[in-house]
Structures are given as C-alpha cells and as structure tokens.
Amino acid sequence: MKRRHFPAIGLVLFGSVLLMPVLAVPVLAGTEAFDALFLDETLRIDYFHTGDAAAEIVAVDQLWRQGTWAGSRVHLVDDLDLGRYDAKLLDSGGTVIFSRGFDSYFAEWQSTGPAAEGVRRTYHESVLVPFPKGPVTFTLESRRDDGSWEEIFRLGIDPDDFMIRKDPLPDGVIVVPAVNPADSHGCVDVAIVGEGYTAAEVEKFKDDVSRFRDAMLRQDPYRSQQEKFKIWGVLKPSQESGCDEPSRGVHRNTSLGCTFDSLGSERYLLTEDNRAMRDVAAHVPYDVLYVMVNHERYGGGGIYNLFCTFTSDNQFSEYVFLHEFGHSFAGLADEYYTSSTAYNDFYPRGIEPRERNITRMLDPGRLKWADRVTPGTPVPTPWHKDVYDAMDVAYQQKRGEINETIARLMRYGAPEAEVASAMAEGEELSLTHQQEVDAWFAANEAFGRVGAFEGAGYCSEGMYRSQLDCIMFTKGIKPFCAACRRGINEVIGRYTE
C-alpha cells in the first residue's frame, strides 16, 4: 500500500509549546536504567488514526496516568521488528529510551477495497508506555511497503503537564485475580476482558476465565512456561448478553461494543470502542488485551500488540482463543489461504513478511526456519496441495451458503426453530470438515515434517509455512508448528527475561 507523507508535527502538547530541557540519560544496565528514566506507572496515549489506503494522519486525544507498569523493566527497546507501526519515546538528545512495535485496526482498514477507493475512516487507538520522569518526545512511525520507516506523528510530553488525566477508574468493574502470585514485571500479564455478560452472568464470566486460562496453559509452548504468565479477568457487566451481528439484524447494548461483520467479514469480531475497552482493562496491569465475548457463534480477531477477541461458547472456542492469541501476542500470521478475508494484497509481492511463521522464500538458501527442517525433506515440500484445495474450497462454498441462509432468516424474523436448524447444520458441517481434514493430514507422508509448504498468509501461491498443519492453519486443538513455537518463545523472552 502506498502512503502519502505527512510533515512531522512539532513538539506540542494540547496546544502548548513544550521546551525540552536537557535530560542526562545514564548508561545503566537492567532495571537501573528503567528506574532512572521512568516511574513504575503507565502512561496511556490515546489518539485518532484517520485515512484511506493512500494516506494516514494521527491526532492526539487524551493522555492518562494510570496504574502499575506491567511490561519488562529490562527490555525497553523493541528489537523484534514486528508490526506495521513503531511507537517510541525519545530523550532530549533524540535517543530512543522505549519502543514498541504493533499493528492497528486502521492498517487493516487500509488494505480493504473501500479504502483503496478513497473512503476515509477514523479509528481510536492507544499506546501504553512507562510513565517518564522527565520530558520526552513520543513518535509514531509507519512502515512502508519496502520495509523502511516514515514518521507520521510527533508529540512532546511533559509528565508534569496538568492536562494529563488522572481520573479514577470507572465503577462497577469486577476483577478476577490472577492465580500466579509472581511479579508482573517478570511475567506476561494477560487481561481477559468480558464483553456481553450481564450482571446475572458474572459467575459464568468467572467460570469462563478459569476455563480458558486452563486451556491456554495446557498448550505448549505456554504449558512448559506457566510460571511466566499471569492471567486476569476483568468485567464491566453489559445491559444485554452477546454482541452485535449486523448482517443478521442483531444489535446489543454492551459495554465494549463488539461486533461481528467487522471490515465486512461475517466472522471477524472486533470493537471500535477502544476507549471503553481500555478503561475497563486498566483495572489490572496488562501486556496483552483479550476480549472474551459471551456468544456461541464462531468468530474472533487478533491484531498484534493491540487486542484480540474470541467467543466463549462455540465448539471451536478454545482453538480460536489460542489462534487469536498467536496473532496478538506473538505477531504470528494466518497460515490459511482459502478462507475469504476483507484484505486486498495484505502482503506486498516481492517483500519478505516479517512474521516468523510464513515466508515468500525469495532466497531459498536463507529459509527462516532452515535449522528446523527435517533431514531429507525437499524444500519446497510436496503435500498434494491440489487435493486439499479442492476439499477446502468445497467446504468454504457450502459454509458461505449456510451463513447467508442464517443471516437471511434472522433478518426477516424466521421462527426460532428454523434458525436453530440452520445454525446446527453449519456447526455440524464445520466439525465434519475438520475431522476429515485432520484425517487427511494424518495420512499425508509429509505429516509431522518441517519443510516449506506452499499456501499461507492468504496466498495460495508463492507463500510458504513450515509444517503441514498448525493452529494458525486449520481449526482444532493441535500443536503450533515449529516456526510458530520459536516465534512465541522469542516474544515470551522479551517480557520475562
């Protein structure tokens, strides 16, 4: 995607010129550097992100002084090179003292058809940084298609500015404490924020938090590192259960405003009410923000270092929980390529993706996971792709027809029994198809081998994944592939080492 350059905005905060005094930055190691530069508190920077496929602009909304800093006090500057954006704090001499890569809802909008046609939208976003002891400069950089960076926003921040808000957190929020008593600074803090649970469903929310916490900690590589995770539950009860389903004519009054049909994709479940989500989540320290929607429908979404969603009561909910966490926490790519998405050319041709689990193999001699390839395995790796494609395309077509039927029945007020029958047919089709796919994989001669399997990242050709199957490829509780496991472990280390 091509982006128009916007001049950097001057060092201003809420209209006042900020003079940057010289702040000596000591050369210190470990937590001493953090203690010299930051308080053990969180600065939340809220802003508006506006544009289309060709242009983007950022405008500050509010700054918030909030609770304990959840992140590492050692790994302050991000070296993972993941995400389309990079948020930085600079000292008075221009040295980067903190950075964090991330993706955004706005960036996904840029890859859609309407954005390519010049339709502009505005999204509310937040970046969390440790609260600085002295004046700093906050910058946002956007990654161009060729991998270079372009600064799109610059803001001077004086930590003593009286316009930084210190409002009490909203009332009526219920917190389910983390089981792990370890210090948050040395753990990955995960906040599971409930959506669409009424006051009468608080106990269900608590049970669901426990259920999905256990599901996560049964799955490697999380299982072998359980002591490094603190999983919290946070809930502001909603007026109504569930969430919006616009294409089905369903609209609910909920605390976070989650909705299916995000970006026009029927199963894509996100929220655009970022401020409400952040205000609720702020009741606990968190590195990863997870929205659990009280619903039985299949769906979810995950955006790297932003937030992810899943529904609580579908037959594949545990799988979606793990899959979307892979996106949001570790920056993993989708490995599937036959399902419909809202994106156009999500990965530019001729450019190697940054995600650890897919590759265009532009240089076959430097395969990302070359050291993990099973001896004797050819690269690229044959796997009877044509057979799988025929099987999955037929399923996708049938699934689409059933989803359209359900939407039509619900929009026009069909009897509940008729709607329920169509939903049951869809769930049975999904389960049967996945069982057939799992059996086909198990009989494939490449099953369990690490190689380079064509088909990944929404691309049927010219994009490769490391193994035949993976949680990031097809539905069901199964292992992460070798490339995903490495990527996840890499990110865990940045939070806990």
C-alpha positions in Angstrom: 0.0 0.0 0.0 1.2 3.5 -0.8 1.1 6.2 1.8 1.3 9.9 1.4 3.9 11.6 3.5 2.7 14.0 6.2 5.1 16.5 7.8 6.1 15.8 11.3 4.1 17.6 13.9 6.1 19.9 16.2 6.8 19.4 19.9 3.4 20.4 21.2 1.1 19.1 23.9 -2.5 20.2 23.9 -1.6 23.4 22.1 1.2 24.4 24.4 4.8 24.6 23.2 7.0 22.2 25.2 10.6 23.3 25.8 12.7 20.2 26.2 15.3 20.6 28.9 18.4 18.5 28.7 17.9 15.2 30.5 21.1 13.3 31.1 20.5 9.6 30.3 22.7 7.4 32.4 24.3 4.4 30.9 22.9 1.7 33.2 22.0 -2.0 32.9 19.0 -4.0 33.9 16.3 -2.3 35.9 18.6 0.6 36.9 18.0 2.2 33.5 14.3 1.9 34.0 14.4 3.4 37.4 16.5 6.3 36.2 14.1 7.1 33.4 10.6 6.0 34.4 8.2 5.7 37.3 6.6 2.3 37.9 3.3 3.6 36.4 1.7 3.6 33.0 1.1 6.5 30.6 -1.7 5.7 28.2 -1.6 7.8 25.0 -5.0 7.9 23.2 -5.1 9.2 19.6 -7.2 9.2 16.5 -5.9 7.5 13.3 -7.6 8.7 10.1 -7.1 8.0 6.4 -7.6 5.7 3.4 -5.2 3.4 1.5 -3.1 6.2 0.3 -2.8 8.5 3.3 -2.9 8.5 7.1 -2.8 11.1 9.8 -2.7 11.0 13.6 -4.2 13.4 16.1 -3.8 13.2 19.9 -6.9 12.7 22.0 -6.0 12.3 25.7 -3.1 11.3 27.9 -3.8 9.2 31.0 -1.7 8.5 34.1 -2.7 5.0 35.2 -1.6 2.1 37.4 1.5 -0.1 37.7 3.6 -0.6 34.6 3.1 -4.3 33.5 5.9 -4.6 31.0 9.5 -5.5 31.3 11.8 -3.1 33.0 14.8 -4.6 31.2 13.7 -4.9 27.5 12.7 -1.3 26.9 13.6 -1.0 23.2 11.8 -3.4 20.9 14.2 -5.5 18.7 11.6 -7.9 17.3 10.9 -5.9 14.1 7.3 -6.9 14.1 4.2 -4.8 13.2 3.4 -2.0 10.8 3.9 0.7 13.4 6.6 1.6 15.9 5.9 3.8 19.0 8.9 5.4 20.5 9.9 7.6 23.4 12.9 9.8 22.8 15.0 11.7 25.4 16.1 15.3 24.8 19.1 14.2 22.8 16.9 12.1 20.4 18.0 8.7 21.9 15.3 6.1 21.9 14.6 5.1 25.5 11.5 3.0 24.9 9.8 1.5 21.8 7.1 -1.0 20.9 6.1 -2.4 17.5 2.4 -3.0 16.9 -0.3 -3.4 14.2 -3.6 -1.4 14.1 -7.2 -1.7 13.2 -6.6 1.3 10.9 -3.9 -0.6 9.0 -6.3 -3.4 8.3 -8.8 -0.8 7.0 -6.2 0.5 4.6 -6.0 -3.0 3.0 -9.7 -3.0 2.1 -11.5 -2.2 -1.1 -13.3 0.9 0.1 -10.0 2.3 1.5 -8.4 1.8 -1.9 -11.3 3.7 -3.5 -10.5 6.7 -1.2 -13.0 6.2 1.5 -11.6 7.5 4.8 -12.3 6.3 8.3 -11.1 7.2 11.8 -10.2 4.8 14.5 -9.4 5.4 18.1 -6.2 3.8 19.3 -3.9 3.7 22.4 -0.3 3.1 23.1 0.9 2.2 26.6 4.3 3.3 27.7 6.1 3.5 31.1 5.5 6.9 32.8 8.5 9.1 32.2 10.3 11.0 35.0 11.2 13.9 32.7 10.1 15.4 29.4 10.2 13.1 26.4 9.1 13.0 22.7 6.6 10.5 21.6 6.7 9.4 17.9 4.8 7.1 15.7 6.4 5.6 12.6 4.6 3.7 9.8 6.3 1.0 7.9 6.3 1.4 4.1 5.9 -1.4 1.7 9.7 -1.7 1.2 10.3 -2.1 4.9 11.6 1.5 5.6 10.0 3.7 8.2 8.2 7.0 7.9 7.4 9.2 10.9 3.8 10.1 10.9 3.3 11.8 14.3 5.4 13.6 16.9 4.3 14.8 20.3 6.2 16.4 23.2 5.2 15.1 26.6 5.9 16.9 29.9 5.0 14.4 32.7 4.1 17.4 34.9 1.5 18.8 32.5 -1.7 19.3 34.3 -3.7 18.2 31.2 -2.6 14.6 31.7 -5.7 13.0 33.2 -5.7 11.1 36.4 -9.4 10.2 36.6 -10.5 7.4 38.9 -11.2 4.2 37.1 -14.8 3.6 36.3 -17.0 1.9 38.9 -18.8 -1.3 38.7 -15.9 -3.3 37.2 -15.3 -6.9 38.6 -11.7 -8.3 38.7 -10.9 -12.0 38.8 -7.3 -12.0 40.3 -4.5 -13.8 38.5 -3.7 -17.2 40.1 0.1 -16.7 39.6 1.5 -14.5 42.5 4.7 -13.6 40.7 5.8 -10.0 40.0 4.1 -8.6 36.9 7.3 -7.1 35.6 8.8 -10.6 35.1 5.6 -12.2 33.6 3.3 -11.9 30.6 0.2 -10.2 32.1 -2.9 -11.2 30.1 -6.2 -9.4 30.8 -9.3 -11.3 29.6 -11.9 -8.6 29.4 -15.5 -9.8 29.4 -18.0 -8.5 26.8 -21.7 -9.1 26.6 -22.0 -10.6 30.1 -24.9 -9.2 32.1 -24.9 -8.7 35.9 -26.8 -12.0 36.1 -23.9 -13.7 34.2 -21.0 -12.7 36.4 -20.4 -16.3 37.7 -20.5 -17.6 34.1 -17.8 -15.0 33.3 -15.6 -16.2 36.2 -16.0 -19.8 35.1 -15.2 -18.9 31.5 -12.0 -17.1 32.6 -10.9 -20.2 34.5 -11.8 -22.5 31.6 -9.8 -20.5 29.0 -6.9 -19.9 31.4 -6.6 -23.6 31.8 -6.9 -24.2 28.0 -4.0 -21.8 27.4 -1.7 -23.4 30.0 -2.3 -26.9 28.6 -0.9 -25.8 25.2 2.9 -25.7 24.5 4.9 -23.6 24.5 2.8 -21.9 27.2 2.4 -25.1 29.3 6.1 -25.5 29.9 6.4 -21.9 31.0 3.2 -21.5 33.1 5.1 -19.6 35.8 5.7 -16.8 33.3 2.0 -16.0 32.8 -0.5 -14.0 34.9 -4.0 -14.2 33.5 -6.5 -11.8 34.9 -10.3 -11.5 34.3 -11.9 -8.0 34.1 -15.6 -7.4 33.5 -18.0 -4.4 33.3 -21.4 -6.1 33.1 -23.4 -5.2 30.0 -27.1 -4.3 29.7 -27.6 -7.2 27.3 -26.0 -10.5 26.5 -23.9 -11.2 23.4 -22.8 -8.7 20.8 -23.8 -7.0 17.6 -24.4 -9.2 14.4 -25.3 -6.5 11.9 -25.7 -8.9 8.9 -28.2 -10.9 10.9 -30.1 -7.9 12.1 -28.9 -8.2 15.8 -27.8 -5.2 17.8 -27.0 -5.4 21.5 -26.3 -2.8 24.2 -22.9 -4.0 25.6 -20.1 -2.5 27.5 -17.4 -2.7 24.8 -19.4 -2.5 21.5 -18.0 -5.7 20.0 -19.5 -6.6 16.6 -19.3 -9.4 14.0 -19.0 -8.3 10.3 -16.0 -6.1 11.1 -14.5 -4.8 7.8 -17.3 -6.6 6.0 -16.2 -10.1 7.1 -19.0 -12.1 8.7 -16.9 -13.9 11.2 -14.5 -11.1 12.0 -15.3 -9.9 15.6 -13.7 -6.6 16.8 -14.6 -3.4 18.6 -14.1 0.2 17.6 -14.8 1.5 21.1 -11.2 1.5 22.1 -11.6 3.9 25.0 -14.3 1.9 26.7 -12.2 -1.3 26.3 -9.0 0.4 27.7 -10.9 2.0 30.7 -12.2 -1.4 31.8 -8.8 -3.2 31.2 -7.0 -0.5 33.2 -8.2 -2.1 36.4 -5.4 -4.6 36.1 -1.8 -4.5 34.8 -1.7 -6.0 31.3 0.7 -6.7 28.5 -1.9 -8.5 26.3 -5.5 -7.5 26.0 -8.0 -10.2 25.3 -11.8 -9.6 24.8 -14.0 -12.7 25.6 -17.4 -12.3 24.0 -20.3 -14.1 25.6 -21.6 -15.8 22.5 -21.9 -19.2 20.9 -21.1 -18.2 17.3 -17.8 -18.9 15.7 -15.6 -15.9 15.3 -12.8 -13.7 16.6 -9.9 -11.5 15.6 -6.4 -10.6 16.6 -4.2 -7.6 16.0 -0.5 -7.6 17.0 0.1 -5.8 20.3 -3.3 -4.2 20.2 -6.1 -6.6 21.2 -7.7 -9.9 20.3 -11.2 -11.4 20.6 -13.0 -14.7 20.7 -16.4 -16.1 21.7 -16.9 -18.2 24.8 -19.3 -20.9 23.8 -18.6 -22.3 20.3 -17.3 -25.8 19.7 -14.1 -24.3 18.4 -13.7 -21.5 21.1 -10.6 -22.9 22.7 -8.9 -23.1 19.2 -9.9 -19.5 18.4 -8.6 -18.4 21.8 -5.2 -19.9 21.0 -5.2 -18.9 17.4 -6.0 -15.2 18.0 -3.6 -15.0 20.9 -0.9 -16.1 18.4 -1.7 -13.0 16.3 -2.0 -10.5 19.1 0.8 -11.7 21.4 3.4 -13.2 19.1 2.7 -11.4 15.8 2.0 -14.7 14.0 0.5 -14.7 10.5 -2.5 -16.6 9.4 -1.3 -19.7 7.6 -4.6 -20.4 5.8 -5.3 -19.1 2.3 -8.6 -20.5 1.1 -10.9 -18.6 3.5 -12.3 -15.3 2.4 -10.9 -12.2 4.2 -11.5 -8.4 4.0 -8.0 -7.8 2.8 -6.6 -7.0 -0.7 -2.9 -7.8 -1.2 -2.2 -7.9 2.6 1.4 -9.0 1.9 3.1 -6.9 -0.9 4.6 -9.1 -3.6 8.4 -9.3 -3.6 8.7 -8.4 0.1 9.5 -11.0 2.7 6.9 -10.9 5.5 8.2 -10.0 9.0 6.0 -12.7 10.7 8.1 -15.6 11.9 5.8 -18.4 10.5 5.4 -17.6 6.8 7.9 -16.8 4.0 7.9 -16.0 0.3 11.3 -17.9 0.1 12.8 -15.1 -2.0 16.1 -16.6 -1.1 15.6 -20.3 -0.6 19.1 -20.6 0.8 18.1 -18.5 3.8 14.9 -20.1 4.9 13.7 -18.6 8.2 13.5 -22.0 9.9 16.2 -23.7 7.9 17.8 -25.2 11.1 14.4 -26.9 12.0 13.9 -28.6 8.6 13.5 -32.4 8.9 16.5 -34.1 7.3 15.8 -35.4 3.9 12.8 -33.1 3.4 12.7 -31.3 0.0 12.2 -27.6 0.0 9.6 -26.6 -1.3 7.8 -29.6 0.2 5.2 -31.6 -1.8 2.0 -32.2 0.1 -0.8 -32.9 -2.5 -2.0 -29.3 -2.3 -4.4 -29.7 -5.1 -6.3 -32.4 -3.2 -6.6 -30.2 -0.1 -7.6 -27.1 -2.1 -10.5 -29.0 -3.7 -11.7 -30.3 -0.4 -11.5 -26.9 1.4 -12.9 -24.8 -1.4 -16.0 -27.0 -1.5 -16.4 -26.6 2.3 -15.9 -22.8 2.1 -18.6 -22.6 -0.5 -21.1 -24.7 1.4 -20.3 -22.8 4.6 -20.9 -19.5 2.9 -24.3 -20.6 1.7 -25.3 -21.7 5.2 -24.1 -18.4 6.7 -26.1 -16.5 4.1 -29.2 -18.5 4.9 -28.8 -17.9 8.7 -28.4 -14.2 8.1 -31.5 -14.0 5.9 -33.6 -16.0 8.3 -32.6 -13.8 11.2 -33.0 -10.5 9.4 -36.6 -11.4 8.4 -37.7 -12.9 11.7 -38.0 -16.5 10.8 -39.2 -18.9 13.5 -36.5 -19.7 16.1 -36.6 -23.4 15.3 -35.8 -22.7 11.6 -32.9 -20.5 12.6 -31.6 -23.1 15.1 -31.8 -25.8 12.5 -29.6 -23.8 10.1 -27.1 -23.0 12.8 -26.9 -26.6 13.8 -26.3 -27.6 10.2 -23.4 -25.1 10.0 -21.8 -26.4 13.2 -22.1 -30.0 12.0 -20.6 -29.1 8.6 -17.7 -27.3 10.3 -17.0 -30.2 12.7 -17.2 -32.9 10.0 -15.0 -31.0 7.6 -12.3 -30.5 10.3 -12.4 -34.2 11.2 -11.9 -35.1 7.5 -9.0 -32.6 7.2 -7.3 -33.9 10.3 -7.6 -37.5 9.0 -6.2 -36.4 5.6 -3.3 -34.7 7.2 -2.5 -37.7 9.4 -2.3 -39.9 6.3 -0.1 -37.5 4.4 3.5 -38.6 4.0 4.7 -35.1 5.0 2.8 -35.1 8.3 5.0 -34.1 11.2 7.9 -33.0 9.0 9.3 -29.5 8.9 9.8 -28.1 5.4 8.3 -25.3 3.3 4.7 -26.0 2.3 3.2 -23.7 -0.3 0.0 -21.9 0.7 0.0 -19.4 3.6 -0.8 -15.8 4.6 -4.0 -15.5 2.4 -1.8 -16.5 -0.7 -2.3 -19.8 -2.4 0.9 -19.5 -4.4 4.3 -18.1 -3.6 3.9 -18.1 0.2 5.1 -20.9 2.5 4.5 -22.3 6.0 6.8 -24.6 8.0 4.6 -27.6 8.5 1.6 -29.3 7.0 -0.7 -28.2 9.8 -0.7 -25.8 12.7 -3.2 -23.9 15.0 -2.5 -20.9 12.7 -3.6 -23.0 9.6 -6.7 -25.1 10.4 -9.3 -25.4 13.2 -8.9 -27.7 16.2 -6.7 -28.2 19.2 -3.3 -29.2 17.7 0.4 -28.2 18.1 1.8 -24.9 16.9 4.2 -25.5 14.0 8.0 -25.3 14.6 8.2 -21.7 13.3 5.3 -20.6 15.5 6.8 -22.1 18.6 10.1 -20.3 18.0 8.3 -17.0 17.4 6.2 -17.4 20.6 9.2 -18.3 22.7 11.0 -15.3 21.4 8.3 -12.9 22.5 7.9 -14.6 25.9 11.6 -13.9 26.5 11.2 -10.2 25.8 8.6 -9.9 28.6 10.2 -12.2 31.2 14.0 -12.2 30.8 
